[in-house]
Amino acid sequence: MPGRTTQTSDSGPTTGTGRALPAGALGPAARPSRASRASGLAAACHPLPAAAVTLFAAVLSATAGQRLPAAALTVTAVATGQLSVGWCNDRADLRRDLAAGRRDKPLAAGTVSPAAVSRAAALALLLCVPLSLAAGPLAGAVHLAGVAAAWAYNLRLKSTAASWVPYALAFGLLPAFVTLGLPGAPWPPVWLTAAAALLGAGAHFANVLPDIADDLATGVRGLPQRLGFRRSAAVAGLLVLGSAAALVAGPPGAVTPYGWALLAATAFTLVLAALRPVGKVPFRAVMAVAGADVVLLAFELRP
């Protein structure tokens, strides 16, 4: 579906409508204050998703039995990887955000410069490499593969039908990064990998729902955009429900009362979100279920 795309001409950058972008759109004429630049740089890293994934890694590390130094290393590696991914995402989306008039984005608003975000992304990625490998060659390679998948999403795959693959891969590999750092380097159980991958794919579908119209207008045609709002909301719910089911039914032994409660709460939450599939409601429903999943993991993975 054709939409507005950002183009360049001899007279400067324009949107697909032929209108010139505002002066200073690619770098404000009035230099922001240092505090404003720092705030913009912090906002451009997608702090809430970065913090959520880092917290997930911390819970996995603690419940898998990692000692404090190893757990700190794991969490720091994940944090730097997430920072690099967030900054890369905003930098890669700059032209589309300008075309869509996304003044809520620090780069599009001119709060922080593209060069500063590019440097921050590169520095975070450079730090992530040795931190990841310090957990062990195999563990480090697994984590860096997940980070590479996220960068591939930002730079290319988000506009393809395979847009969900990097999310599933990166989330699915996170438990392996944790367990491969344990003595003996064990792989995580299949059910945990499947649950994490399903949760990641579901988060992708839910996360893009509020921006589908803007995405289509600027040429982003990932799988959720191709399916449309309602079908993508339904897919997000099914994936998250599948993730919760894997966490509940996967571990050996009888299902715990908390497990049954989680499945019931997940189904109830997703039904409520389906009744009002607008704005950020589906995404918030997915995040609520993800939080409950993390609590369940804390019980399932206790040594």
N, C-alpha and C positions, 0 to 999 in steps of 0.2 A: 504494500500500500504506500504510494508516494506521499511524502510529507515534507515539511520544511527541513532543510539541511543547511548547514553553515558552509558558505562558500567564501572564496577570496577573489579579489579583483585588484586592478592596478590602483584603485582609489582606496582600498582597504577592505577589511572583512565585512561581509554582508550576510544576512539570513537568506533562506531560500525564497523569501518573498521579494528580494531585491532591495530591502531597506538596509541602510548602513547601520552597523552596530553603534551604540553610543560611544562618544569619544571617551577614551580611557577604559573601555570595557575589557580590553586585554591587559590592562595595567593602568590603574587610576593615576590621573595627573596629580591630584593632591595626595601626598604621601601620608598614609595612616600612621597613627602614633605607634610606638613600640608595643604598648599594651594591647592596642587594637590588632596589630599584626600577630601577636602571640595568641590572642583569643581566636583569631581567624584560622591560624595554623592548627590549633587544638580542635576546632570545630570541623576542619576539613579532613580529619583522620577518621571520621565516623565513630565518635567516642563510645556511643552506647553499644553498637554491635561488637566493637573491639573489646570493650569491657566484658560483655556477656560471654564471648568465646574464651577470653582469658580466665574468667571465673569458672567456666566449664572445665578448662584444663586444670585449674587448681583443685576442683572437686575430684576429678579423676585421679590426680596425683596423690591427694590425701587418702582417698578411699582404696587406691591400689597398693598403698603401703610404701610409697617412696619416702625416703628419709628427707629431712628438711633441706639440706643442701641440694639434693637432686631435684626435689620439688620446686625449689626456688629457681633453679636453672631451667626447668621445664616451663614454668610460668613466664619467666623473662623471655625465653625464646619465642613462645607463643605470642606474647605481648608485642615484641618487635615485629614479628611477622604480620600481625594484625594491623599495626600502625602503617607498615609499608603498603599493605593492601588498600587501606582506607585512603591514604594520600594518593596512591596511584589511581584509584577510582575517581577521585575528584578531579585530578589533573587530566585524566583521559576524557572525562565528561565535560570539560570546560566549554568547548564550542557548542555542544548540544544544550548545556545549561544556559548559555547566553542566548541562543536562539529561542529557547522556551521561556526566557524571562525569569529564570530561577534566582531571584534576589535573595532567597534564603540560603543559597550556597555561598560560602566565603569567597571563593575564587570569582564567581560571577558577579558578586557584589563589590569586588575590588578591595576587600578587607585584607587579603594576603596576595602576594604575587605568585604567578605560576612558577617562577624560578625557585622561590622559597619552598613551595610544595614539592617540586621535583627533587630538590636537594634533600628534603626531609625523607621522602620515600626511598631515595637511594641509600641514605645513611642508615635508615632502619633496616633495609634489606641487607646491607653489608654487616650490620651487627647480628642479624638473625642467623646468618650462615655459620659463624664459629660457635654461637650459642647453641644452635641445634646440633651440630656435630660433636659438641662437648658431651652430649648425652649418650654418645656412642655412634659409630659410623652408620649402622643400619637405622637406628632411631632417627638420627639426623637426616639421613637421606629420605626417610618417610615423611618427616615434617616438611622438608624443603620441597618435596613433590607436591604436598598440599598447598604450600605457599605459591609455588609455580602455577598450579591450577587456578588459584585465585587471580593471579596476575594475568593469566591467559583469558580469564573471563573479562577482566577490565579492558584489555587491549583488543580483543577480537570476538570471543565467544558469546558475549552478552547479546550480540545482534544476530545470533544464529539459533536454529532449533535445538542445538545442543547446549543452550545456556544453563540448563539445570545440572549438567555433568560436573563442572568445577565445584559446585556447592556440595553435591553428593560425595565427590572424591575427597575434597578437603575435610569435610566433617567426618567422613568415614575413616580417614587415616589418623585423626586426632587421638583416638584411644590407643592406636598402635604406637604412636610416638611416646605415649606415657608408659605403656607396658614394656616396650622394647628397651626402655631405660632402666628396668628392674634387673636384679641379678638373674642371670640365665637368659635374659632377653626373650621372654615369652611373648607370643602374639596374643592379642585379645581374643575372647570368644567370638564366634561368628555372629551371634545374636547382638552383641554390643556394637560391632562394626556396622551391621545392618541397621540397627536402631539409629546410630549417629548419622549414617548416610541418608536415611529416610527423613530425619529431622532437618538435615541441611537442605535437601531438595524442597521440603515443605516450606522452610523459611524463605527460600528463593521465590517461590510462587507467591507467598503472602507479602513479601517485602515490596515487590514491584506493583502490587495492585493499585495503590493510590496514584502511581505515576504512569499508568498504561497510556492514557490519552497523550500526555506530553512525549512519552517515548515514541509512540507511533508517529507523532508530528515531526520528530527529529530523526526518524529513520531507524530506530531501535526496534528490531523484530525478533526478540527472543521467543522461546516457546510460550511463556505466559501471554505476551502481547499477541501472538498468533491465535491463541485460544480465546482470548477475550476475558473480560472481568469475571463474569459469573462462572464460567467453566474453570478458570484458573483458581478462583476461590474454592471451588469444589475439590479440585486436585490437591490444593494445599491442605485442606481438611483431611482428605483420605491419606495423604502421605504422613501427616502428623499422627493420625490415628494408628497407622501402621507402625510408626516408630514406638508409640506407647505400647502397642500389642507385643512388639518384639522384646521390649524391656520387661514386660510382665510375664510373658510365656517362655522366654528364652532360657533363663537360669534354671538349673536343675532343682527339683523339689516342687512342692505344692506352691501355688500362687498365694502370696501373702494378702491379708486384708487390705493393706495399703495398695497393692497392685490392682485388686478389683476396684477399689475406690478411685484409683487413677484412671482406669479405663472408663468408668462411669462418668467421672468428672470431665474427661477429655471429650467423650461423645456429647455430653450436655453442653459444654462450652462451644464446640464446633457447630452444634445445632443452633445455638443462640447467634453465633456469628453468621450462619447461613441465612437466618431470618432478617438480618440487617447487614448485607454485604456491601457496605459503603465505607469510603475513607480508609482509615487505619484499623477499623474494627477487626477484620480477619487477621491482620498482622499481630494485633495485641492479643487475640485469642491464641495464636500460635505461640507467642512469647510466654503466655500464662501456662500453656501446656508444657513448654520447654522447661520452665522453672520447676514444675511438678516432676518432670522426668529426671531432672538433676537430683531432686530429693530422693527419688526412688533409686537412682544410681548410688547414692551415698549408703543406702542399705544393702544393695545387691553386691557391691564390690568390696565390702568390708573384709579385711584379711581374716 
